[in-house]
Amino acid sequence: MNPAKSQSLTTDFFEALYQKDPDPWQFATSEYEAQKYAATMAALPRDRYQSGFEIGGSIGILTEQLASKCQKLLSVDVSTIAQEQAITRCAHRDNIDFQLMSVPQQFSPTDFDLIVLSEVGYYWCWEDLRIAQNLMLDRLQSSGHLLIVHWIADARILPLTGDEVHDAFIALTTSQSHRLKHLTSLTNPQYRLDLFEKI
């Protein structure tokens, strides 16, 4: 096994990226990202959620859009540099709580009716992904939605691929103990989107 695949990427990795470039993935300027965000928002079945949880909010582009559909939104990230940008970007929103948090080692004690995992899961190793899955499902309310979106190219520096992350969540739908229903799937050449509901 490749040793790099057996451990999650660290906070230092992300802080170094944002120090070199405040928007290392061109979230604010990329046409691809804009299209993916539009698809992400369009996939949400409800016009309004009571309490949303965004894992990996980065510089706040998707955060700002999610806040328009949530009465309350908790957005977390491991990077201080990224989150400072998100706070500035979303200053006009009074319904967002920003917290520095390294999931799954840290996790919110609050229950949510929406959890969004966008472009984060493949930074975890298998062990951390499984821990995160259990925590998300524990905190997701009955009839709540879990939306996951990931780039599906195989980047060698990442512990997992986007497809591996999504397939791991699909596998939970066959488990009686997890009570997870698969609602929607969208795959294009660059990314994959899956929507689930807790039943």
N, CA, C and O of each residue as an XYZ file, in Angstrom:
796
protein
N       0.842     -1.205      0.000
C       0.000      0.000      0.000
C       0.873      1.250      0.000
O       1.872      1.319      0.716
N       0.499      2.207     -0.785
C       1.196      3.486     -0.796
C       0.995      4.166      0.560
O      -0.145      4.401      0.960
N       2.106      4.495      1.292
C       1.955      5.115      2.614
C       1.132      6.391      2.582
O       0.429      6.705      3.542
N       1.217      7.133      1.472
C       0.445      8.385      1.369
C      -1.048      8.124      1.371
O      -1.832      9.007      1.717
N      -1.456      6.903      0.984
C      -2.874      6.573      0.927
C      -3.418      6.154      2.291
O      -4.633      6.050      2.457
N      -2.554      5.915      3.260
C      -2.990      5.371      4.539
C      -3.236      6.443      5.588
O      -3.618      6.124      6.714
N      -3.026      7.710      5.240
C      -3.291      8.776      6.196
C      -3.907      9.979      5.508
O      -3.641     10.262      4.340
N      -4.739     10.679      6.269
C      -5.411     11.854      5.730
C      -4.422     13.002      5.576
O      -3.407     13.062      6.269
N      -4.735     13.917      4.651
C      -3.910     15.105      4.507
C      -4.125     16.012      5.724
O      -5.218     16.068      6.287
N      -3.075     16.711      6.111
C      -3.084     17.466      7.366
C      -3.477     18.928      7.161
O      -3.517     19.436      6.040
N      -3.763     19.576      8.275
C      -4.060     21.010      8.255
C      -2.910     21.795      7.642
O      -3.140     22.744      6.893
N      -1.674     21.411      7.952
C      -0.507     22.115      7.414
C      -0.492     22.100      5.885
O      -0.089     23.078      5.254
N      -0.931     20.988      5.292
C      -0.989     20.885      3.832
C      -1.878     21.984      3.255
O      -1.509     22.634      2.277
N      -3.042     22.190      3.855
C      -3.987     23.175      3.333
C      -3.545     24.600      3.636
O      -3.712     25.489      2.801
N      -2.993     24.825      4.801
C      -2.515     26.170      5.122
C      -1.402     26.589      4.159
O      -1.338     27.745      3.741
N      -0.528     25.644      3.811
C       0.552     25.951      2.874
C      -0.006     26.298      1.496
O       0.503     27.198      0.828
N      -1.050     25.585      1.069
C      -1.673     25.887     -0.218
C      -2.240     27.300     -0.247
O      -2.010     28.048     -1.197
N      -2.980     27.662      0.796
C      -3.612     28.983      0.826
C      -2.595     30.104      1.038
O      -2.847     31.241      0.640
N      -1.461     29.809      1.652
C      -0.408     30.809      1.777
C       0.191     31.157      0.417
O       0.537     32.308      0.155
N       0.309     30.138     -0.447
C       0.861     30.355     -1.788
C      -0.155     31.015     -2.715
O       0.210     31.822     -3.569
N      -1.430     30.669     -2.546
C      -2.485     31.165     -3.430
C      -3.777     31.233     -2.621
O      -4.240     30.204     -2.127
N      -4.369     32.418     -2.473
C      -5.584     32.540     -1.654
C      -6.779     31.775     -2.221
O      -7.752     31.532     -1.506
N      -6.716     31.394     -3.489
C      -7.776     30.594     -4.105
C      -7.124     29.521     -4.981
O      -7.174     29.613     -6.208
N      -6.510     28.502     -4.361
C      -5.690     27.547     -5.114
C      -6.457     26.699     -6.126
O      -5.850     26.165     -7.054
N      -7.782     26.561     -5.973
C      -8.581     25.780     -6.926
C      -9.465     26.662     -7.799
O     -10.349     26.165     -8.498
N      -9.223     27.991     -7.759
C      -9.996     28.950     -8.565
C     -11.504     28.818     -8.335
O     -12.293     28.893     -9.277
N     -11.896     28.618     -7.063
C     -13.311     28.513     -6.728
C     -14.096     29.755     -7.157
O     -15.254     29.655     -7.562
N     -13.461     30.918     -7.065
C     -14.167     32.172     -7.334
C     -14.231     32.525     -8.807
O     -15.052     33.353     -9.203
N     -13.378     31.914     -9.638
C     -13.275     32.353    -11.028
C     -13.517     31.253    -12.059
O     -13.732     31.558    -13.232
N     -13.488     29.992    -11.657
C     -13.579     28.891    -12.603
C     -15.007     28.673    -13.095
O     -15.943     28.613    -12.297
N     -15.169     28.556    -14.405
C     -16.486     28.256    -14.983
C     -16.945     26.860    -14.555
O     -18.129     26.632    -14.310
N     -15.988     25.928    -14.467
C     -16.292     24.573    -13.997
C     -16.864     24.616    -12.587
O     -17.874     23.970    -12.310
N     -16.232     25.368    -11.696
C     -16.708     25.456    -10.314
C     -18.092     26.096    -10.262
O     -18.957     25.646     -9.511
N     -18.301     27.136    -11.053
C     -19.609     27.805    -11.066
C     -20.707     26.844    -11.513
O     -21.797     26.830    -10.943
N     -20.414     26.043    -12.533
C     -21.399     25.074    -13.019
C     -21.666     24.003    -11.968
O     -22.808     23.589    -11.767
N     -20.607     23.562    -11.302
C     -20.754     22.528    -10.269
C     -21.551     23.059     -9.083
O     -22.388     22.342     -8.534
N     -21.309     24.290     -8.685
C     -22.078     24.883     -7.589
C     -23.551     24.997     -7.964
O     -24.429     24.748     -7.138
N     -23.818     25.375     -9.212
C     -25.210     25.487     -9.663
C     -25.901     24.127     -9.606
O     -27.056     24.030     -9.191
N     -25.190     23.073    -10.024
C     -25.756     21.724     -9.965
C     -25.965     21.280     -8.525
O     -26.943     20.603     -8.209
N     -25.040     21.667     -7.659
C     -25.145     21.317     -6.237
C     -26.395     21.935     -5.623
O     -27.155     21.259     -4.930
N     -26.599     23.206     -5.878
C     -27.763     23.884     -5.322
C     -29.060     23.345     -5.926
O     -30.065     23.208     -5.229
N     -29.033     23.043     -7.217
C     -30.232     22.538     -7.886
C     -30.620     21.153     -7.383
O     -31.784     20.760     -7.469
N     -29.649     20.415     -6.859
C     -29.927     19.055     -6.382
C     -30.644     19.036     -5.036
O     -31.215     18.013     -4.658
N     -30.623     20.140     -4.315
C     -31.269     20.171     -3.002
C     -32.787     20.128     -3.171
O     -33.348     20.982     -3.858
N     -33.462     19.155     -2.561
C     -34.898     18.986     -2.793
C     -35.770     20.036     -2.120
O     -36.898     20.271     -2.555
N     -35.271     20.664     -1.073
C     -36.099     21.615     -0.327
C     -35.698     23.049     -0.621
O     -34.542     23.340     -0.926
N     -36.664     23.926     -0.524
C     -36.379     25.355     -0.655
C     -35.737     25.906      0.607
O     -35.043     26.922      0.569
N     -35.974     25.222      1.738
C     -35.494     25.751      3.012
C     -35.117     24.615      3.963
O     -35.843     23.629      4.088
N     -33.988     24.766      4.623
C     -33.540     23.842      5.666
C     -33.390     24.610      6.976
O     -33.025     25.785      6.988
N     -33.676     23.927      8.065
C     -33.572     24.576      9.378
C     -32.118     24.748      9.817
O     -31.723     25.800     10.319
N     -31.332     23.683      9.614
C     -29.966     23.697     10.128
C     -29.051     22.927      9.191
O     -29.179     21.711      9.056
N     -28.117     23.636      8.537
C     -27.202     23.021      7.598
C     -25.786     22.946      8.144
O     -25.381     23.767      8.967
N     -25.046     21.965      7.681
C     -23.658     21.758      8.092
C     -22.828     21.564      6.830
O     -23.021     20.593      6.098
N     -21.909     22.482      6.578
C     -21.005     22.390      5.427
C     -19.620     22.009      5.920
O     -18.991     22.754      6.672
N     -19.148     20.841      5.491
C     -17.828     20.360      5.894
C     -16.827     20.753      4.814
O     -16.904     20.272      3.684
N     -15.894     21.624      5.163
C     -14.900     22.092      4.202
C     -15.378     23.286      3.408
O     -15.461     23.220      2.182
N     -15.692     24.375      4.083
C     -16.264     25.555      3.425
C     -15.284     26.362      2.609
O     -15.695     27.182      1.787
N     -13.986     26.150      2.816
C     -12.941     26.860      2.079
C     -13.161     28.380      2.131
O     -13.354     28.943      3.208
N     -13.133     29.037      0.971
C     -13.197     30.502      0.950
C     -14.626     31.030      0.887
O     -14.837     32.235      0.755
N     -15.610     30.136      0.981
C     -16.979     30.587      1.201
C     -17.851     30.780     -0.019
O     -18.928     31.365      0.095
N     -17.425     30.305     -1.198
C     -18.250     30.495     -2.394
C     -19.555     29.701     -2.284
O     -20.643     30.256     -2.433
N     -19.434     28.400     -2.021
C     -20.638     27.580     -1.848
C     -21.348     27.928     -0.544
O     -22.575     27.869     -0.469
N     -20.593     28.283      0.465
C     -21.166     28.665      1.759
C     -22.215     29.759      1.592
O     -23.316     29.669      2.134
N     -21.861     30.780      0.844
C     -22.766     31.914      0.621
C     -24.067     31.449     -0.036
O     -25.146     31.936      0.301
N     -23.961     30.514     -0.968
C     -25.154     30.018     -1.651
C     -25.989     29.121     -0.735
O     -27.216     29.214     -0.724
N     -25.333     28.266      0.020
C     -26.059     27.390      0.944
C     -26.808     28.197      2.001
O     -27.903     27.819      2.418
N     -26.221     29.291      2.426
C     -26.850     30.113      3.462
C     -28.200     30.659      3.020
O     -29.062     30.954      3.848
N     -28.380     30.792      1.701
C     -29.657     31.304      1.195
C     -30.775     30.281      1.365
O     -31.951     30.632      1.260
N     -30.427     29.014      1.629
C     -31.428     27.963      1.787
C     -31.518     27.449      3.217
O     -32.313     26.554      3.504
N     -30.717     28.002      4.109
C     -30.681     27.497      5.487
C     -31.046     28.594      6.481
O     -30.577     29.728      6.379
N     -31.884     28.237      7.433
C     -32.153     29.188      8.512
C     -30.877     29.423      9.312
O     -30.558     30.551      9.687
N     -30.148     28.325      9.567
C     -28.839     28.404     10.215
C     -27.887     27.501      9.442
O     -28.267     26.417      9.000
N     -26.644     27.958      9.282
C     -25.630     27.167      8.592
C     -24.335     27.193      9.385
O     -23.828     28.259      9.733
N     -23.805     26.012      9.667
C     -22.478     25.883     10.267
C     -21.511     25.505      9.159
O     -21.670     24.465      8.520
N     -20.512     26.343      8.930
C     -19.495     26.070      7.920
C     -18.149     25.903      8.614
O     -17.704     26.789      9.345
N     -17.503     24.757      8.380
C     -16.234     24.480      9.050
C     -15.135     24.235      8.023
O     -15.392     23.790      6.904
N     -13.915     24.534      8.428
C     -12.754     24.262      7.595
C     -11.539     24.114      8.507
O     -11.560     24.539      9.662
N     -10.482     23.505      7.972
C      -9.255     23.344      8.761
C      -8.328     24.537      8.605
O      -7.433     24.735      9.428
N      -8.526     25.335      7.563
C      -7.596     26.418      7.249
C      -8.074     27.767      7.774
O      -9.155     28.235      7.416
N      -7.270     28.379      8.613
C      -7.557     29.729      9.104
C      -7.570     30.726      7.954
O      -8.432     31.603      7.891
N      -6.615     30.587      7.051
C      -6.495     31.521      5.923
C      -7.740     31.472      5.052
O      -8.287     32.509      4.679
N      -8.184     30.259      4.731
C      -9.377     30.123      3.893
C     -10.607     30.659      4.606
O     -11.415     31.371      4.010
N     -10.749     30.321      5.870
C     -11.966     30.713      6.577
C     -12.051     32.215      6.798
O     -13.148     32.772      6.841
N     -10.924     32.868      6.937
C     -10.953     34.326      7.045
C     -11.538     34.953      5.777
O     -12.285     35.929      5.843
N     -11.190     34.383      4.630
C     -11.780     34.859      3.376
C     -13.284     34.594      3.334
O     -14.059     35.438      2.885
N     -13.688     33.410      3.808
C     -15.110     33.058      3.813
C     -15.902     34.015      4.699
O     -16.995     34.448      4.331
N     -15.355     34.343      5.858
C     -16.041     35.251      6.786
C     -16.239     36.616      6.141
O     -17.304     37.219      6.267
N     -15.211     37.102      5.453
C     -15.310     38.383      4.759
C     -16.332     38.317      3.631
O     -17.158     39.217      3.479
N     -16.271     37.250      2.844
C     -17.175     37.088      1.708
C     -18.637     37.037      2.150
O     -19.520     37.552      1.464
N     -18.879     36.418      3.292
C     -20.255     36.193      3.761
C     -20.663     37.163      4.874
O     -21.598     36.888      5.626
N     -19.978     38.271      4.976
C     -20.247     39.221      6.066
C     -21.673     39.754      6.030
O     -22.207     40.169      7.059
N     -22.289     39.746      4.859
C     -23.663     40.255      4.738
C     -24.695     39.238      5.204
O     -25.880     39.559      5.294
N     -24.260     38.013      5.503
C     -25.146     36.962      5.991
C     -25.036     36.864      7.507
O     -23.933     36.788      8.049
N     -26.176     36.865      8.192
C     -26.139     36.773      9.653
C     -26.562     35.396     10.166
O     -26.772     35.212     11.366
N     -26.688     34.427      9.249
C     -27.157     33.100      9.655
C     -26.077     32.026      9.528
O     -26.382     30.834      9.547
N     -24.807     32.448      9.396
C     -23.702     31.496      9.248
C     -22.815     31.536     10.484
O     -22.397     32.601     10.937
N     -22.537     30.353     11.016
C     -21.578     30.199     12.101
C     -20.330     29.554     11.509
O     -20.393     28.437     10.997
N     -19.205     30.243     11.575
C     -17.935     29.709     11.075
C     -17.117     29.145     12.234
O     -16.967     29.784     13.275
N     -16.597     27.944     12.036
C     -15.735     27.332     13.050
C     -14.574     26.623     12.374
O     -14.738     25.998     11.326
N     -13.395     26.727     12.985
C     -12.265     25.914     12.557
C     -12.462     24.524     13.143
O     -12.641     24.374     14.352
N     -12.430     23.513     12.291
C     -12.723     22.157     12.751
C     -12.062     21.154     11.812
O     -12.168     21.276     10.592
N     -11.389     20.178     12.374
C     -10.763     19.120     11.601
C     -11.600     17.853     11.728
O     -11.442     17.077     12.671
N     -12.479     17.661     10.776
C     -13.345     16.478     10.741
C     -12.515     15.304     10.192
O     -11.780     15.502      9.225
N     -12.600     14.107     10.759
C     -13.552     13.638     11.772
C     -13.048     13.697     13.209
O     -13.772     13.330     14.134
N     -11.797     14.161     13.405
C     -11.279     14.222     14.775
C     -12.108     15.160     15.642
O     -12.217     14.973     16.854
N     -12.684     16.161     15.012
C     -13.622     17.066     15.678
C     -14.932     17.029     14.895
O     -14.939     16.855     13.676
N     -16.038     17.196     15.617
C     -17.331     17.161     14.936
C     -18.355     17.914     15.772
O     -18.280     17.940     17.001
N     -19.296     18.517     15.095
C     -20.331     19.274     15.793
C     -21.251     18.351     16.590
O     -21.604     17.274     16.111
N     -21.643     18.757     17.798
C     -22.596     17.967     18.581
C     -24.051     18.207     18.177
O     -24.957     17.556     18.700
N     -24.275     19.132     17.256
C     -25.625     19.523     16.857
C     -26.181     18.577     15.793
O     -25.427     18.004     15.006
N     -27.507     18.420     15.776
C     -28.169     17.671     14.705
C     -28.527     18.616     13.561
O     -28.790     19.799     13.776
N     -28.534     18.076     12.347
C     -28.781     18.884     11.146
C     -29.796     18.193     10.236
O     -29.916     16.968     10.229
N     -30.526     19.012      9.465
C     -31.383     18.415      8.441
C     -30.753     18.514      7.054
O     -31.348     18.078      6.068
N     -29.534     19.093      6.975
C     -28.754     19.109      5.741
C     -27.277     19.055      6.084
O     -26.785     19.857      6.878
N     -26.573     18.107      5.484
C     -25.115     18.039      5.587
C     -24.555     17.998      4.177
O     -24.989     17.196      3.351
N     -23.581     18.873      3.903
C     -22.964     18.956      2.582
C     -21.474     18.657      2.709
O     -20.754     19.295      3.477
N     -21.037     17.673      1.937
C     -19.626     17.293      1.874
C     -19.174     17.482      0.432
O     -19.415     16.623     -0.416
N     -18.524     18.598      0.156
C     -18.142     18.929     -1.214
C     -16.625     19.048     -1.313
O     -16.016     19.907     -0.676
N     -16.026     18.183     -2.113
C     -14.591     18.208     -2.392
C     -13.737     18.066     -1.127
O     -12.735     18.762     -0.963
N     -14.141     17.164     -0.244
C     -13.416     16.952      1.011
C     -13.075     15.487      1.253
O     -11.997     15.177      1.759
N     -13.989     14.581      0.894
C     -13.860     13.191      1.286
C     -12.586     12.510      0.828
O     -12.070     11.632      1.519
N     -12.070     12.905     -0.335
C     -10.870     12.225     -0.834
C      -9.588     12.686     -0.159
O      -8.515     12.147     -0.432
N      -9.686     13.677      0.717
C      -8.526     14.075      1.520
C      -8.361     13.183      2.751
O      -7.335     13.241      3.428
N      -9.368     12.363      3.039
C      -9.309     11.452      4.184
C      -8.790     10.088      3.759
O      -8.969      9.669      2.615
N      -8.149      9.407      4.688
C      -7.835      8.001      4.475
C      -9.104      7.188      4.728
O     -10.116      7.726      5.177
N      -9.042      5.877      4.434
C     -10.230      5.039      4.606
C     -10.761      5.076      6.038
O     -11.969      5.166      6.258
N      -9.853      5.005      7.006
C     -10.298      4.980      8.407
C     -11.045      6.251      8.764
O     -12.112      6.198      9.376
N     -10.487      7.403      8.381
C     -11.145      8.666      8.707
C     -12.455      8.833      7.936
O     -13.416      9.395      8.461
N     -12.495      8.349      6.697
C     -13.757      8.421      5.946
C     -14.850      7.646      6.664
O     -15.974      8.132      6.787
N     -14.538      6.462      7.131
C     -15.559      5.652      7.813
C     -16.004      6.304      9.124
O     -17.186      6.275      9.466
N     -15.066      6.884      9.844
C     -15.425      7.600     11.068
C     -16.336      8.778     10.729
O     -17.352      8.997     11.389
N     -15.968      9.530      9.698
C     -16.764     10.690      9.285
C     -18.163     10.273      8.842
O     -19.144     10.940      9.171
N     -18.257      9.186      8.107
C     -19.567      8.695      7.671
C     -20.476      8.430      8.872
O     -21.632      8.853      8.893
N     -19.950      7.739      9.850
C     -20.753      7.421     11.036
C     -21.172      8.679     11.782
O     -22.308      8.777     12.246
N     -20.261      9.642     11.900
C     -20.592     10.888     12.585
C     -21.660     11.664     11.820
O     -22.595     12.193     12.420
N     -21.524     11.733     10.514
C     -22.523     12.445      9.713
C     -23.902     11.823      9.859
O     -24.898     12.532     10.008
N     -23.957     10.504      9.815
C     -25.260      9.842      9.908
C     -25.832      9.934     11.318
O     -27.050      9.980     11.490
N     -24.969      9.961     12.323
C     -25.447     10.163     13.691
C     -26.073     11.545     13.867
O     -27.055     11.696     14.594
N     -25.505     12.554     13.200
C     -25.962     13.929     13.378
C     -27.045     14.335     12.382
O     -27.660     15.391     12.529
N     -27.280     13.506     11.376
C     -28.306     13.823     10.386
C     -29.680     13.428     10.922
O     -29.897     12.289     11.335
N     -30.587     14.373     10.907
C     -31.933     14.117     11.406
C     -32.689     13.177     10.474
O     -32.364     13.063      9.292
N     -33.679     12.521     11.008
C     -34.569     11.694     10.190
C     -35.192     12.550      9.091
O     -35.664     13.654      9.361
N     -35.197     12.055      7.866
C     -35.659     12.768      6.670
C     -34.710     13.876      6.236
O     -35.008     14.615      5.298
N     -33.568     13.999      6.911
C     -32.561     14.985      6.511
C     -31.797     14.532      5.285
O     -31.786     13.348      4.948
N     -31.159     15.482      4.620
C     -30.451     15.203      3.375
C     -28.937     15.304      3.547
O     -28.431     16.192      4.233
N     -28.241     14.391      2.918
C     -26.781     14.385      2.844
C     -26.409     14.511      1.376
O     -26.753     13.650      0.566
N     -25.705     15.585      1.032
C     -25.309     15.841     -0.354
C     -23.794     15.798     -0.450
O     -23.102     16.534      0.253
N     -23.276     14.934     -1.325
C     -21.830     14.842     -1.496
C     -21.475     15.095     -2.961
O     -22.159     14.624     -3.870
N     -20.397     15.844     -3.171
C     -19.949     16.214     -4.512
C     -18.420     16.146     -4.538
O     -17.757     16.713     -3.669
N     -17.861     15.451     -5.538
C     -16.404     15.339     -5.628
C     -15.921     15.237     -7.069
O     -16.565     14.628     -7.924
N     -14.779     15.846     -7.308
C     -14.011     15.681     -8.534
C     -13.635     14.208     -8.643
O     -13.293     13.593     -7.632
N     -13.687     13.629     -9.827
C     -13.489     12.181     -9.937
C     -12.222     11.781    -10.696
O     -12.037     10.605    -11.008
N     -11.355     12.740    -10.995
C     -10.056     12.362    -11.561
C      -9.208     11.708    -10.467
O      -9.400     11.979     -9.282
N      -8.280     10.856    -10.868
C      -7.434     10.158     -9.907
C      -6.161     10.968     -9.687
O      -5.217     10.877    -10.472
N      -6.137     11.758     -8.620
C      -4.949     12.541     -8.281
C      -4.093     11.731     -7.311
O      -4.553     11.345     -6.237
N      -2.872     11.483     -7.690
C      -2.048     10.547     -6.926
C      -1.694     11.028     -5.527
O      -1.383     10.218     -4.654
N      -1.738     12.341     -5.304
C      -1.383     12.822     -3.963
C      -2.523     12.639     -2.970
O      -2.325     12.795     -1.766
N      -3.729     12.304     -3.469
C      -4.879     12.188     -2.578
C      -5.005     10.762     -2.056
O      -4.740      9.806     -2.784
N      -5.413     10.617     -0.785
C      -5.580      9.268     -0.225
C      -6.633      8.443     -0.952
O      -6.469      7.233     -1.105
N      -7.725      9.088     -1.407
C      -8.827      8.381     -2.072
C      -9.206      9.097     -3.359
O      -8.817     10.244     -3.582
N      -9.959      8.420     -4.193
C     -10.535      9.070     -5.373
C     -11.967      9.502     -5.055
O     -12.576      9.026     -4.097
N     -12.483     10.399     -5.863
C     -13.876     10.796     -5.689
C     -14.822      9.621     -5.826
O     -15.783      9.508     -5.064
N     -14.568      8.746     -6.783
C     -15.431      7.574     -6.952
C     -15.394      6.663     -5.728
O     -16.425      6.119     -5.335
N     -14.227      6.492     -5.126
C     -14.144      5.658     -3.925
C     -14.979      6.246     -2.794
O     -15.645      5.513     -2.063
N     -14.942      7.558     -2.651
C     -15.732      8.221     -1.609
C     -17.223      8.000     -1.865
O     -17.962      7.630     -0.953
N     -17.658      8.224     -3.084
C     -19.082      8.095     -3.397
C     -19.551      6.648     -3.302
O     -20.645      6.372     -2.811
N     -18.723      5.735     -3.770
C     -19.098      4.326     -3.670
C     -19.221      3.881     -2.216
O     -20.043      3.025     -1.893
N     -18.398      4.467     -1.337
C     -18.475      4.127      0.087
C     -19.796      4.582      0.691
O     -20.340      3.905      1.564
N     -20.317      5.714      0.241
C     -21.624      6.171      0.733
C     -22.757      5.354      0.118
O     -23.732      5.037      0.799
N     -22.634      5.013     -1.158
C     -23.639      4.164     -1.794
C     -23.750      2.840     -1.040
O     -24.846      2.312     -0.857
N     -22.602      2.308     -0.604
C     -22.593      1.029      0.113
C     -23.396      1.102      1.403
O     -23.954      0.097      1.844
N     -23.458      2.283      2.011
C     -24.211      2.426      3.263
C     -25.709      2.238      3.050
O     -26.430      1.903      3.990
N     -26.181      2.450      1.830
C     -27.623      2.338      1.581
C     -28.106      0.892      1.642
O     -29.308      0.645      1.733
N     -27.188     -0.057      1.595
C     -27.568     -1.477      1.688
C     -27.486     -1.998      3.118
O     -27.802     -3.158      3.381
N     -27.062     -1.135      4.040
C     -26.921     -1.536      5.439
C     -28.179     -1.191      6.222
O     -28.620     -0.041      6.209
N     -28.757     -2.164      6.898
C     -29.964     -1.932      7.697
C     -29.707     -0.952      8.836
O     -30.605     -0.212      9.237
N     -28.487     -0.947      9.356
C     -28.192     -0.114     10.533
C     -28.084      1.367     10.196
O     -28.285      2.206     11.074
N     -27.768      1.714      8.940
C     -27.529      3.122      8.616
C     -28.787      3.851      8.140
O     -28.836      5.079      8.218
N     -29.790      3.148      7.656
C     -31.062      3.763      7.264
C     -30.859      4.969      6.335
O     -31.346      6.070      6.594
N     -30.133      4.722      5.263
C     -29.817      5.772      4.305
C     -30.382      5.404      2.938
O     -30.152      4.303      2.436
N     -31.124      6.338      2.341
C     -31.747      6.117      1.033
C     -31.060      6.991     -0.002
O     -30.819      8.174      0.240
N     -30.743      6.413     -1.157
C     -30.100      7.142     -2.250
C     -31.177      7.778     -3.119
O     -32.016      7.076     -3.683
N     -31.156      9.111     -3.229
C     -32.204      9.823     -3.961
C     -31.799     10.213     -5.375
O     -32.572     10.027     -6.315
N     -30.594     10.752     -5.534
C     -30.193     11.337     -6.803
C     -28.727     11.069     -7.081
O     -27.902     11.059     -6.168
N     -28.410     10.851     -8.356
C     -27.019     10.695     -8.762
C     -26.779     11.467    -10.049
O     -27.591     11.419    -10.973
N     -25.669     12.172    -10.104
C     -25.272     12.900    -11.305
C     -23.779     12.700    -11.499
O     -22.983     12.960    -10.596
N     -23.406     12.238    -12.684
C     -21.982     12.063    -12.996
C     -21.695     12.699    -14.340
O     -22.365     12.417    -15.332
N     -20.683     13.566    -14.361
C     -20.197     14.066    -15.639
C     -18.700     13.752    -15.717
O     -18.167     13.184    -14.764
N     -18.005     14.087    -16.787
C     -16.606     13.667    -16.902
C     -15.692     14.193    -15.807
O     -14.604     13.652    -15.610
N     -16.100     15.230    -15.092
C     -15.204     15.829    -14.107
C     -15.621     15.617    -12.656
O     -14.761     15.545    -11.778
N     -16.907     15.516    -12.388
C     -17.316     15.368    -10.992
C     -18.528     14.449    -10.869
O     -19.193     14.107    -11.846
N     -18.776     14.073     -9.628
C     -19.898     13.189     -9.308
C     -20.671     13.782     -8.139
O     -20.075     14.299     -7.194
N     -21.977     13.709     -8.200
C     -22.864     14.237     -7.163
C     -23.838     13.147     -6.752
O     -24.431     12.484     -7.602
N     -24.006     12.960     -5.437
C     -24.990     12.004     -4.918
C     -25.728     12.627     -3.749
O     -25.136     13.259     -2.874
N     -27.049     12.428     -3.759
C     -27.916     12.937     -2.702
C     -28.561     11.761     -1.962
O     -29.059     10.817     -2.576
N     -28.539     11.842     -0.641
C     -29.100     10.779      0.212
C     -30.087     11.380      1.200
O     -30.052     12.574      1.498
N     -30.972     10.514      1.701
C     -31.919     10.921      2.737
C     -31.878      9.897      3.854
O     -31.845      8.693      3.601
N     -31.881     10.373      5.084
C     -31.928      9.449      6.222
C     -33.374      9.032      6.452
O     -34.268      9.874      6.531
N     -33.595      7.732      6.558
C     -34.958      7.222      6.709
C     -35.141      6.513      8.041
O     -36.231      6.022      8.334
